[in-house]
Amino acid sequence: MTNMPNTKELFELRVVTDDPRFEGFALTTTPSVLGRASLDEDIVPGFDSADNNPSWKQKEFGKLWVPPKVIGRVAPFNDYPGLDMMYPAFSERAVNTLVEYLQPNGEILPLLSETRIKYFFYNITTISDALDQGKSKCEFWCDPPTTADAIDWFSFQIPKLEGLSIFRLREWPAGVIVSSEFVQTALKAGLNGFDFVKIWPLDSSENWRKRNSKTNLAHTSKTDLKAQTLVFLIPLRGKKADASERKAINKIEDEIDAQLIVSTLGESYFGSLEGTDIVDSQVRIFLSTPDVEKLMDKLHPWFDSLVWQKPVGILKRFGELHDPNAVEEFILLPAGN
């Protein structure tokens, strides 16, 4: 492994994915501003060029940017919700804290959301050729070797790292790499939602993907927060929900969301709405929870007032959603409850 100053390290920046309190944003269908099929293509790093041009540059939006609508149950304490779990998106607080790194290396572009605080998409325009391909452990899917399928171990040309704080690699367009200074600034400010995984320097035998992340959160594991499950079973008049039923189901989902969202990390967490489907003429609304009985107590006043044309079922599962051995308990609410 190449020696370097102890003060210099590099990390992959990720969104938190193992904690349901940190839901991110999803981009709605939005027209392109760069003459492509959609905004989804506009924001892809190195779109249509990274695989065939080793000197590719990220397109800039400038004054063309129109704030797109994004959706997601993003809590106000989440400073890094990301966009579609892939792209950087920061809270206004995070932007103000990290502006010395963000401003020189990309575009800070506003998003349109229903959250009470402002969020911004970050278009990284600093693309580095600092990777030492000859010494790194890379697997390339194209010839010449421009874009890597995987980089199992990183080796860098140290002089080319000078001044880099947040950037992408030409060979790894999807990765967001940040410096130790970036990490320390975020941690010192108490920003939430950042997951930093050290990628360099490491011993050549060490798998960076299996390393523990560096975060300011006292992480509660996914297993703890999603240990049990509550399912609402809502019968339909037919095999599919009609317009009035769809509207009513959407209202039920919004009401559940409103009762479960937490505004601070210090608040008690009862559960999260995971999804909805329709099977055998009934809507199933799935909630994950660390404790199904406490979630039942939390929602009891609400489902006592729930009005529906047929009896609504509640399934308590004392295990994760896909646990085939979970003990179950079924409760049937009276029609018109």
C-alpha positions as CSV (number, residue, x, y, z in Angstrom):
1,M,0.0,0.0,0.0
2,T,1.3,3.5,-0.9
3,N,2.3,5.6,2.1
4,M,0.6,9.0,2.5
5,P,0.1,11.6,5.2
6,N,-2.2,10.3,8.0
7,T,-4.5,13.3,7.7
8,K,-5.6,12.3,4.2
9,E,-8.3,9.7,3.7
10,L,-11.0,9.1,1.1
11,F,-14.6,7.9,1.7
12,E,-17.5,6.9,-0.3
13,L,-20.5,9.0,0.6
14,R,-23.8,7.1,0.8
15,V,-27.3,7.7,2.1
16,V,-28.4,5.8,5.2
17,T,-30.3,2.7,4.0
18,D,-30.6,0.6,7.2
19,D,-32.7,3.0,9.2
20,P,-36.4,3.6,8.2
21,R,-36.3,7.1,9.8
22,F,-34.1,8.2,7.0
23,E,-36.3,7.9,3.9
24,G,-35.0,9.7,0.9
25,F,-36.5,11.5,-2.1
26,A,-37.7,10.1,-5.4
27,L,-37.8,12.1,-8.6
28,T,-41.2,12.3,-10.3
29,T,-41.5,12.2,-14.0
30,T,-39.9,15.4,-15.2
31,P,-39.0,16.7,-18.7
32,S,-35.4,16.9,-19.7
33,V,-33.7,20.4,-19.8
34,L,-30.8,19.1,-21.8
35,G,-32.7,17.7,-24.8
36,R,-32.8,14.1,-23.5
37,A,-35.7,11.8,-22.8
38,S,-36.2,13.0,-19.2
39,L,-34.5,14.7,-16.3
40,D,-33.6,11.2,-15.1
41,E,-31.2,11.0,-18.0
42,D,-29.9,14.5,-17.4
43,I,-28.7,13.8,-13.9
44,V,-26.9,10.5,-14.7
45,P,-23.2,11.0,-14.2
46,G,-21.4,10.7,-17.6
47,F,-24.6,9.9,-19.4
48,D,-23.9,8.5,-22.9
49,S,-20.2,9.4,-22.7
50,A,-18.5,7.8,-19.6
51,D,-18.3,4.4,-21.3
52,N,-16.6,5.7,-24.5
53,N,-14.8,8.9,-23.5
54,P,-12.1,8.6,-20.8
55,S,-12.1,12.4,-20.6
56,W,-15.9,12.8,-20.1
57,K,-17.3,15.8,-18.3
58,Q,-20.5,16.1,-16.4
59,K,-23.1,18.3,-18.1
60,E,-23.9,21.5,-16.2
61,F,-27.4,22.9,-15.9
62,G,-26.8,26.6,-15.1
63,K,-29.9,28.7,-15.7
64,L,-31.7,25.8,-17.5
65,W,-32.5,24.1,-14.2
66,V,-36.2,24.1,-13.2
67,P,-36.8,22.8,-9.7
68,P,-38.3,19.3,-10.1
69,K,-41.0,17.9,-7.9
70,V,-39.7,15.1,-5.6
71,I,-41.6,12.9,-3.2
72,G,-40.7,11.0,-0.1
73,R,-41.4,11.0,3.7
74,V,-38.2,12.9,4.5
75,A,-37.9,13.9,8.1
76,P,-36.7,17.4,8.9
77,F,-33.6,16.1,10.7
78,N,-32.4,14.2,7.6
79,D,-29.6,16.3,6.1
80,Y,-28.7,13.9,3.3
81,P,-31.8,12.1,1.9
82,G,-30.3,11.7,-1.5
83,L,-32.3,11.4,-4.7
84,D,-33.5,8.0,-6.0
85,M,-30.9,6.5,-3.5
86,M,-28.2,7.3,-6.0
87,Y,-27.6,11.0,-6.3
88,P,-26.6,13.6,-3.8
89,A,-29.3,15.8,-2.2
90,F,-28.6,18.0,0.8
91,S,-30.7,19.9,3.3
92,E,-30.2,23.7,3.5
93,R,-28.4,23.2,6.8
94,A,-26.0,20.8,5.2
95,V,-25.4,23.1,2.2
96,N,-24.6,26.0,4.6
97,T,-22.2,23.8,6.6
98,L,-20.4,22.2,3.6
99,V,-20.6,25.1,1.1
100,E,-16.8,25.5,1.0
101,Y,-16.6,22.0,-0.5
102,L,-19.8,22.0,-2.5
103,Q,-19.6,25.3,-4.3
104,P,-16.3,24.8,-6.1
105,N,-17.1,21.2,-7.2
106,G,-20.6,21.3,-8.6
107,E,-24.0,22.9,-8.8
108,I,-26.3,23.4,-5.8
109,L,-29.8,23.1,-7.4
110,P,-33.2,23.5,-5.6
111,L,-35.7,20.7,-5.3
112,L,-39.5,21.2,-5.0
113,S,-40.8,19.1,-2.1
114,E,-43.6,19.2,0.5
115,T,-41.1,19.3,3.3
116,R,-41.0,22.4,5.5
117,I,-37.2,22.8,5.0
118,K,-35.4,23.4,1.8
119,Y,-33.5,20.6,0.0
120,F,-31.1,20.8,-2.9
121,F,-29.8,18.4,-5.6
122,Y,-26.1,18.5,-6.0
123,N,-24.7,18.0,-9.5
124,I,-21.0,17.0,-9.1
125,T,-18.9,18.5,-11.9
126,T,-15.4,17.7,-10.5
127,I,-14.4,14.5,-12.3
128,S,-10.9,13.2,-11.4
129,D,-8.4,10.9,-13.2
130,A,-6.5,10.3,-10.0
131,L,-7.2,6.5,-9.9
132,D,-4.1,4.5,-10.6
133,Q,-5.6,1.8,-12.9
134,G,-2.4,-0.3,-13.0
135,K,-2.3,-0.7,-9.2
136,S,-6.0,-0.7,-8.4
137,K,-8.1,-3.9,-8.5
138,C,-10.7,-3.0,-11.2
139,E,-13.1,-5.0,-13.4
140,F,-14.0,-3.2,-16.6
141,W,-16.9,-4.0,-18.8
142,C,-15.7,-2.1,-21.8
143,D,-12.6,-1.9,-24.1
144,P,-10.8,0.5,-23.8
145,P,-11.2,0.3,-20.0
146,T,-13.2,3.4,-19.2
147,T,-16.0,2.4,-16.9
148,A,-15.4,-0.2,-14.1
149,D,-18.0,-2.8,-13.1
150,A,-16.3,-2.9,-9.8
151,I,-13.3,-1.4,-8.0
152,D,-12.3,-3.8,-5.2
153,W,-9.3,-1.9,-4.1
154,F,-8.2,1.7,-4.8
155,S,-4.8,3.0,-5.5
156,F,-4.4,6.7,-6.3
157,Q,-1.8,9.0,-7.9
158,I,-1.3,11.1,-4.8
159,P,-0.4,14.4,-6.5
160,K,-3.7,14.3,-8.4
161,L,-5.6,14.2,-5.1
162,E,-4.4,17.7,-4.1
163,G,-7.4,20.0,-3.4
164,L,-10.1,17.3,-4.0
165,S,-12.9,17.3,-1.4
166,I,-16.0,15.9,-3.2
167,F,-15.7,14.4,-6.6
168,R,-16.3,11.4,-9.0
169,L,-13.8,9.2,-10.7
170,R,-13.7,8.9,-14.5
171,E,-13.7,5.1,-14.1
172,W,-16.5,5.1,-11.4
173,P,-19.2,7.6,-12.4
174,A,-21.7,6.3,-9.9
175,G,-19.4,6.7,-6.8
176,V,-19.4,9.9,-4.7
177,I,-16.0,10.3,-3.1
178,V,-15.3,12.8,-0.3
179,S,-12.2,13.8,1.7
180,S,-11.5,13.3,5.4
181,E,-11.9,17.1,5.8
182,F,-15.4,16.9,4.3
183,V,-16.3,14.0,6.7
184,Q,-15.0,15.7,9.8
185,T,-16.8,19.0,9.0
186,A,-20.1,17.0,8.6
187,L,-19.6,15.1,11.8
188,K,-18.5,18.1,13.8
189,A,-21.7,20.0,12.7
190,G,-23.9,17.0,13.8
191,L,-25.4,16.5,10.3
192,N,-27.6,13.5,10.0
193,G,-28.2,10.9,7.3
194,F,-24.6,10.7,6.0
195,D,-23.0,7.3,5.6
196,F,-19.2,7.4,5.0
197,V,-17.3,4.3,4.1
198,K,-13.5,4.5,4.0
199,I,-12.1,3.4,0.6
200,W,-8.5,4.6,0.9
201,P,-5.9,4.0,2.1
202,L,-6.5,0.4,3.0
203,D,-4.4,-2.8,3.0
204,S,-4.7,-4.5,-0.3
205,S,-6.3,-7.6,1.4
206,E,-9.1,-5.5,3.0
207,N,-12.5,-5.4,1.4
208,W,-13.7,-1.8,1.7
209,R,-17.4,-2.8,1.1
210,K,-17.4,-4.8,4.3
211,R,-16.0,-1.9,6.5
212,N,-18.2,-0.3,9.1
213,S,-19.4,3.2,8.1
214,K,-18.3,6.4,9.9
215,T,-21.4,8.3,11.0
216,N,-22.6,10.6,13.7
217,L,-25.7,8.6,14.3
218,A,-26.1,6.1,17.2
219,H,-27.3,3.6,14.6
220,T,-30.1,1.3,15.5
221,S,-29.9,-1.7,13.3
222,K,-32.5,-2.5,10.6
223,T,-33.4,-5.7,12.4
224,D,-34.3,-3.7,15.6
225,L,-36.5,-1.1,13.8
226,K,-38.1,-3.6,11.5
227,A,-38.3,-6.5,13.8
228,Q,-42.1,-6.9,13.6
229,T,-44.9,-6.2,11.2
230,L,-48.5,-4.8,11.2
231,V,-50.7,-5.4,8.2
232,F,-54.0,-3.7,7.5
233,L,-56.3,-5.9,5.4
234,I,-59.0,-3.7,3.7
235,P,-61.6,-5.5,1.6
236,L,-62.7,-4.0,-1.7
237,R,-66.0,-4.2,-3.5
238,G,-64.5,-5.9,-6.5
239,K,-61.2,-7.4,-7.6
240,K,-59.7,-3.9,-8.1
241,A,-60.1,-0.6,-6.2
242,D,-62.5,1.8,-7.9
243,A,-61.8,5.5,-8.0
244,S,-63.5,6.3,-4.7
245,E,-61.7,3.4,-3.0
246,R,-58.3,4.5,-4.3
247,K,-59.0,7.9,-3.0
248,A,-60.0,6.5,0.4
249,I,-56.9,4.3,0.6
250,N,-54.6,7.2,-0.2
251,K,-56.2,9.1,2.6
252,I,-55.7,6.2,5.0
253,E,-52.0,6.0,4.0
254,D,-51.6,9.8,4.5
255,E,-53.2,9.5,8.0
256,I,-51.0,6.7,9.0
257,D,-47.9,8.6,7.8
258,A,-48.9,11.7,9.7
259,Q,-49.1,9.8,12.9
260,L,-45.8,8.0,12.5
261,I,-43.4,10.5,11.2
262,V,-40.8,11.7,13.7
263,S,-39.5,15.3,13.7
264,T,-36.4,14.7,15.8
265,L,-34.1,11.7,16.4
266,G,-35.0,11.9,20.1
267,E,-38.7,11.2,19.5
268,S,-40.1,7.7,20.1
269,Y,-40.2,5.7,16.9
270,F,-43.2,3.4,16.5
271,G,-43.0,2.3,12.8
272,S,-43.1,3.1,9.2
273,L,-45.4,2.5,6.2
274,E,-43.5,0.2,3.9
275,G,-45.9,-0.3,1.0
276,T,-49.3,-1.3,-0.3
277,D,-50.6,-3.9,-2.6
278,I,-53.9,-5.6,-3.7
279,V,-54.3,-9.4,-3.4
280,D,-57.6,-11.4,-3.4
281,S,-59.8,-8.3,-3.5
282,Q,-58.3,-6.7,-0.5
283,V,-55.8,-3.9,0.0
284,R,-52.8,-4.8,2.2
285,I,-51.0,-1.9,3.9
286,F,-47.7,-3.0,5.4
287,L,-46.0,-1.3,8.4
288,S,-42.7,-2.2,9.9
289,T,-42.1,-1.7,13.6
290,P,-39.7,-2.5,16.4
291,D,-42.7,-3.5,18.6
292,V,-46.1,-4.4,17.1
293,E,-48.0,-4.0,20.4
294,K,-46.7,-0.5,20.9
295,L,-47.6,0.4,17.3
296,M,-51.1,-1.0,17.9
297,D,-51.4,1.3,21.0
298,K,-50.2,4.3,19.0
299,L,-52.7,3.7,16.2
300,H,-55.6,2.5,18.3
301,P,-57.5,5.8,18.5
302,W,-57.1,6.2,14.7
303,F,-58.4,2.7,13.7
304,D,-61.2,3.0,16.2
305,S,-62.5,5.9,14.1
306,L,-61.8,4.2,10.8
307,V,-65.0,3.9,8.6
308,W,-65.1,1.3,5.9
309,Q,-68.0,-0.5,4.1
310,K,-66.8,-4.0,5.2
311,P,-64.9,-5.4,8.2
312,V,-61.2,-4.4,8.2
313,G,-58.6,-7.0,9.4
314,I,-55.5,-6.3,11.3
315,L,-52.7,-8.8,11.2
316,K,-50.0,-8.6,13.9
317,R,-46.8,-10.5,12.9
318,F,-44.2,-11.0,15.7
319,G,-41.4,-11.1,13.2
320,E,-40.1,-9.3,10.1
321,L,-42.4,-9.1,7.0
322,H,-40.8,-12.1,5.2
323,D,-40.1,-14.2,8.2
324,P,-42.0,-17.5,7.5
325,N,-41.8,-18.5,11.1
326,A,-43.3,-15.3,12.6
327,V,-46.2,-15.9,15.0
328,E,-49.3,-14.1,13.8
329,E,-52.4,-12.7,15.5
330,F,-55.5,-11.6,13.6
331,I,-58.1,-9.1,14.7
332,L,-61.2,-8.2,12.8
333,L,-62.7,-4.7,13.2
334,P,-66.5,-4.4,12.7
335,A,-67.8,-2.9,9.5
336,G,-68.5,0.8,9.7
337,N,-66.1,1.0,12.7
